[in-house]
Amino acid sequence: MSESARCAEDGCDAAVAVRIYVPWAEDREVCVAHARVLARRDGVVTEPIEDADAEWP
């Protein structure tokens, strides 16, 4: 994972830790906090990004 990889959500500059697959939108990489919220929606699949262990609280 690149040190400069930042969350894809607007206004968030946290480091990415999770790749999300969204059936109705573009797949993207997000921080842990956004992944927790987005993963609650039906059909969304999450995948932890390798080497992002430091980003997990």
SEKE-728461 format. One record per residue: residue number from 1; residue in one letter; x, y, z of N, C-alpha, C in turn. Coordinates in Angstrom, 1 decimal. Layout:
BEGIN
@resi = NUM | resn = a | neast = X | nnorth = Y | nup = Z | caeast = X | canorth = Y | caup = Z | ceast = X | cnorth = Y | cup = Z $
...
# end
This chain:
BEGIN
@resi = 1 | resn = m | neast = 0.8 | nnorth = -1.2 | nup = 0.0 | caeast = 0.0 | canorth = 0.0 | caup = 0.0 | ceast = 0.9 | cnorth = 1.2 | cup = 0.0 $
@resi = 2 | resn = s | neast = 0.5 | nnorth = 2.2 | nup = -0.8 | caeast = 1.3 | canorth = 3.4 | caup = -0.8 | ceast = 1.0 | cnorth = 4.3 | cup = 0.4 $
@resi = 3 | resn = e | neast = 2.0 | nnorth = 5.0 | nup = 0.9 | caeast = 1.9 | canorth = 5.9 | caup = 2.0 | ceast = 0.9 | cnorth = 7.0 | cup = 1.7 $
@resi = 4 | resn = s | neast = 0.8 | nnorth = 7.4 | nup = 0.4 | caeast = 0.0 | canorth = 8.5 | caup = 0.1 | ceast = -1.5 | cnorth = 8.1 | cup = -0.3 $
@resi = 5 | resn = a | neast = -1.8 | nnorth = 6.9 | nup = -0.2 | caeast = -3.2 | canorth = 6.5 | caup = -0.5 | ceast = -4.2 | cnorth = 7.0 | cup = 0.6 $
@resi = 6 | resn = r | neast = -5.1 | nnorth = 7.7 | nup = 0.1 | caeast = -6.1 | canorth = 8.4 | caup = 1.0 | ceast = -7.5 | cnorth = 7.9 | cup = 0.7 $
@resi = 7 | resn = c | neast = -8.3 | nnorth = 8.0 | nup = 1.7 | caeast = -9.7 | canorth = 7.5 | caup = 1.6 | ceast = -10.4 | cnorth = 8.2 | cup = 0.4 $
@resi = 8 | resn = a | neast = -11.2 | nnorth = 7.5 | nup = -0.3 | caeast = -11.9 | canorth = 8.0 | caup = -1.5 | ceast = -13.1 | cnorth = 8.8 | cup = -1.2 $
@resi = 9 | resn = e | neast = -13.6 | nnorth = 8.8 | nup = 0.1 | caeast = -14.8 | canorth = 9.6 | caup = 0.4 | ceast = -14.5 | cnorth = 11.0 | cup = 0.5 $
@resi = 10 | resn = d | neast = -15.4 | nnorth = 11.9 | nup = 0.0 | caeast = -15.2 | canorth = 13.3 | caup = 0.0 | ceast = -14.9 | cnorth = 13.9 | cup = 1.4 $
@resi = 11 | resn = g | neast = -13.9 | nnorth = 14.7 | nup = 1.5 | caeast = -13.5 | canorth = 15.4 | caup = 2.7 | ceast = -12.7 | cnorth = 14.5 | cup = 3.7 $
@resi = 12 | resn = c | neast = -12.4 | nnorth = 13.3 | nup = 3.4 | caeast = -11.7 | canorth = 12.5 | caup = 4.3 | ceast = -10.2 | cnorth = 12.3 | cup = 3.8 $
@resi = 13 | resn = d | neast = -9.3 | nnorth = 12.5 | nup = 4.7 | caeast = -7.9 | canorth = 12.4 | caup = 4.3 | ceast = -7.2 | cnorth = 11.2 | cup = 5.0 $
@resi = 14 | resn = a | neast = -8.0 | nnorth = 10.4 | nup = 5.6 | caeast = -7.4 | canorth = 9.2 | caup = 6.4 | ceast = -6.9 | cnorth = 8.2 | cup = 5.4 $
@resi = 15 | resn = a | neast = -5.9 | nnorth = 7.4 | nup = 5.8 | caeast = -5.3 | canorth = 6.4 | caup = 5.0 | ceast = -6.3 | cnorth = 5.3 | cup = 4.7 $
@resi = 16 | resn = v | neast = -6.1 | nnorth = 4.7 | nup = 3.5 | caeast = -7.0 | canorth = 3.6 | caup = 3.1 | ceast = -6.6 | cnorth = 2.3 | cup = 3.8 $
@resi = 17 | resn = a | neast = -7.6 | nnorth = 1.5 | nup = 4.0 | caeast = -7.4 | canorth = 0.2 | caup = 4.7 | ceast = -8.3 | cnorth = -0.9 | cup = 4.1 $
@resi = 18 | resn = v | neast = -9.4 | nnorth = -0.5 | nup = 3.4 | caeast = -10.4 | canorth = -1.4 | caup = 3.0 | ceast = -10.8 | cnorth = -1.1 | cup = 1.5 $
@resi = 19 | resn = r | neast = -10.9 | nnorth = -2.1 | nup = 0.7 | caeast = -11.5 | canorth = -1.9 | caup = -0.6 | ceast = -12.9 | cnorth = -2.3 | cup = -0.5 $
@resi = 20 | resn = i | neast = -13.8 | nnorth = -1.5 | nup = -1.0 | caeast = -15.3 | canorth = -1.8 | caup = -1.0 | ceast = -15.8 | cnorth = -2.0 | cup = -2.4 $
@resi = 21 | resn = y | neast = -16.6 | nnorth = -3.0 | nup = -2.6 | caeast = -17.3 | canorth = -3.3 | caup = -3.8 | ceast = -18.7 | cnorth = -3.0 | cup = -3.7 $
@resi = 22 | resn = v | neast = -19.2 | nnorth = -2.0 | nup = -4.5 | caeast = -20.5 | canorth = -1.5 | caup = -4.4 | ceast = -21.3 | cnorth = -1.8 | cup = -5.7 $
@resi = 23 | resn = p | neast = -22.4 | nnorth = -2.6 | nup = -5.6 | caeast = -23.1 | canorth = -2.9 | caup = -6.8 | ceast = -23.7 | cnorth = -1.8 | cup = -7.6 $
@resi = 24 | resn = w | neast = -24.0 | nnorth = -0.7 | nup = -7.0 | caeast = -24.7 | canorth = 0.4 | caup = -7.7 | ceast = -23.8 | cnorth = 1.6 | cup = -7.9 $
@resi = 25 | resn = a | neast = -22.5 | nnorth = 1.5 | nup = -7.5 | caeast = -21.5 | canorth = 2.6 | caup = -7.7 | ceast = -20.2 | cnorth = 2.0 | cup = -8.0 $
@resi = 26 | resn = e | neast = -19.2 | nnorth = 2.9 | nup = -8.2 | caeast = -17.8 | canorth = 2.5 | caup = -8.5 | ceast = -17.2 | cnorth = 1.9 | cup = -7.2 $
@resi = 27 | resn = d | neast = -16.4 | nnorth = 0.8 | nup = -7.4 | caeast = -15.7 | canorth = 0.3 | caup = -6.3 | ceast = -14.6 | cnorth = 1.3 | cup = -5.9 $
@resi = 28 | resn = r | neast = -14.2 | nnorth = 1.3 | nup = -4.6 | caeast = -13.2 | canorth = 2.3 | caup = -4.2 | ceast = -12.5 | cnorth = 1.8 | cup = -2.9 $
@resi = 29 | resn = e | neast = -11.5 | nnorth = 2.5 | nup = -2.6 | caeast = -10.7 | canorth = 2.2 | caup = -1.4 | ceast = -11.0 | cnorth = 3.3 | cup = -0.3 $
@resi = 30 | resn = v | neast = -11.3 | nnorth = 2.9 | nup = 0.9 | caeast = -11.7 | canorth = 3.8 | caup = 1.9 | ceast = -10.9 | cnorth = 3.5 | cup = 3.2 $
@resi = 31 | resn = c | neast = -11.1 | nnorth = 4.4 | nup = 4.2 | caeast = -10.5 | canorth = 4.2 | caup = 5.5 | ceast = -11.4 | cnorth = 3.2 | cup = 6.3 $
@resi = 32 | resn = v | neast = -10.9 | nnorth = 2.9 | nup = 7.5 | caeast = -11.6 | canorth = 1.9 | caup = 8.3 | ceast = -13.0 | cnorth = 2.5 | cup = 8.8 $
@resi = 33 | resn = a | neast = -13.0 | nnorth = 3.7 | nup = 9.1 | caeast = -14.3 | canorth = 4.3 | caup = 9.6 | ceast = -15.4 | cnorth = 4.3 | cup = 8.5 $
@resi = 34 | resn = h | neast = -15.0 | nnorth = 4.7 | nup = 7.3 | caeast = -16.0 | canorth = 4.7 | caup = 6.2 | ceast = -16.4 | cnorth = 3.3 | cup = 5.8 $
@resi = 35 | resn = a | neast = -15.4 | nnorth = 2.4 | nup = 5.9 | caeast = -15.8 | canorth = 1.0 | caup = 5.6 | ceast = -16.8 | cnorth = 0.4 | cup = 6.5 $
@resi = 36 | resn = r | neast = -16.7 | nnorth = 0.8 | nup = 7.8 | caeast = -17.7 | canorth = 0.3 | caup = 8.8 | ceast = -19.1 | cnorth = 0.8 | cup = 8.5 $
@resi = 37 | resn = v | neast = -19.2 | nnorth = 2.0 | nup = 8.1 | caeast = -20.5 | canorth = 2.6 | caup = 7.7 | ceast = -21.0 | cnorth = 2.0 | cup = 6.4 $
@resi = 38 | resn = l | neast = -20.2 | nnorth = 2.0 | nup = 5.4 | caeast = -20.6 | canorth = 1.5 | caup = 4.1 | ceast = -20.9 | cnorth = 0.0 | cup = 4.0 $
@resi = 39 | resn = a | neast = -20.2 | nnorth = -0.8 | nup = 4.9 | caeast = -20.4 | canorth = -2.2 | caup = 4.9 | ceast = -21.8 | cnorth = -2.6 | cup = 5.4 $
@resi = 40 | resn = r | neast = -22.5 | nnorth = -1.7 | nup = 6.0 | caeast = -23.8 | canorth = -2.0 | caup = 6.6 | ceast = -24.9 | cnorth = -2.0 | cup = 5.5 $
@resi = 41 | resn = r | neast = -24.6 | nnorth = -1.5 | nup = 4.3 | caeast = -25.6 | canorth = -1.5 | caup = 3.3 | ceast = -25.7 | cnorth = -2.8 | cup = 2.6 $
@resi = 42 | resn = d | neast = -26.9 | nnorth = -3.2 | nup = 2.2 | caeast = -27.0 | canorth = -4.5 | caup = 1.5 | ceast = -26.3 | cnorth = -4.5 | cup = 0.2 $
@resi = 43 | resn = g | neast = -25.6 | nnorth = -5.6 | nup = 0.0 | caeast = -24.9 | canorth = -5.8 | caup = -1.3 | ceast = -23.5 | cnorth = -5.3 | cup = -1.3 $
@resi = 44 | resn = v | neast = -23.0 | nnorth = -4.6 | nup = -0.3 | caeast = -21.7 | canorth = -4.0 | caup = -0.3 | ceast = -20.7 | cnorth = -5.1 | cup = 0.3 $
@resi = 45 | resn = v | neast = -19.6 | nnorth = -5.3 | nup = -0.4 | caeast = -18.7 | canorth = -6.3 | caup = 0.0 | ceast = -17.4 | cnorth = -5.6 | cup = 0.4 $
@resi = 46 | resn = t | neast = -16.7 | nnorth = -6.0 | nup = 1.5 | caeast = -15.5 | canorth = -5.3 | caup = 1.9 | ceast = -14.3 | cnorth = -6.3 | cup = 1.8 $
@resi = 47 | resn = e | neast = -13.2 | nnorth = -5.8 | nup = 1.6 | caeast = -12.0 | canorth = -6.6 | caup = 1.5 | ceast = -10.8 | cnorth = -5.8 | cup = 2.2 $
@resi = 48 | resn = p | neast = -10.3 | nnorth = -6.3 | nup = 3.3 | caeast = -9.1 | canorth = -5.5 | caup = 3.9 | ceast = -8.0 | cnorth = -5.5 | cup = 2.9 $
@resi = 49 | resn = i | neast = -7.3 | nnorth = -4.4 | nup = 2.8 | caeast = -6.1 | canorth = -4.2 | caup = 1.9 | ceast = -4.9 | cnorth = -4.7 | cup = 2.6 $
@resi = 50 | resn = e | neast = -4.1 | nnorth = -5.5 | nup = 1.9 | caeast = -2.9 | canorth = -6.1 | caup = 2.5 | ceast = -2.0 | cnorth = -4.9 | cup = 2.9 $
@resi = 51 | resn = d | neast = -1.2 | nnorth = -5.1 | nup = 3.9 | caeast = -0.2 | canorth = -4.1 | caup = 4.4 | ceast = -0.9 | cnorth = -2.9 | cup = 5.0 $
@resi = 52 | resn = a | neast = -2.2 | nnorth = -2.9 | nup = 5.3 | caeast = -2.8 | canorth = -1.8 | caup = 5.9 | ceast = -3.1 | cnorth = -2.0 | cup = 7.4 $
@resi = 53 | resn = d | neast = -2.4 | nnorth = -3.0 | nup = 8.0 | caeast = -2.6 | canorth = -3.4 | caup = 9.4 | ceast = -2.5 | cnorth = -2.2 | cup = 10.3 $
@resi = 54 | resn = a | neast = -1.6 | nnorth = -1.3 | nup = 10.0 | caeast = -1.4 | canorth = -0.1 | caup = 10.9 | ceast = -2.6 | cnorth = 0.8 | cup = 10.9 $
@resi = 55 | resn = e | neast = -3.4 | nnorth = 0.7 | nup = 10.0 | caeast = -4.6 | canorth = 1.6 | caup = 9.9 | ceast = -5.8 | cnorth = 1.1 | cup = 10.7 $
@resi = 56 | resn = w | neast = -5.7 | nnorth = -0.1 | nup = 11.2 | caeast = -6.8 | canorth = -0.7 | caup = 12.0 | ceast = -6.6 | cnorth = -0.3 | cup = 13.5 $
@resi = 57 | resn = p | neast = -7.6 | nnorth = 0.3 | nup = 14.1 | caeast = -7.5 | canorth = 0.7 | caup = 15.5 | ceast = -7.5 | cnorth = -0.6 | cup = 16.4 $
# end
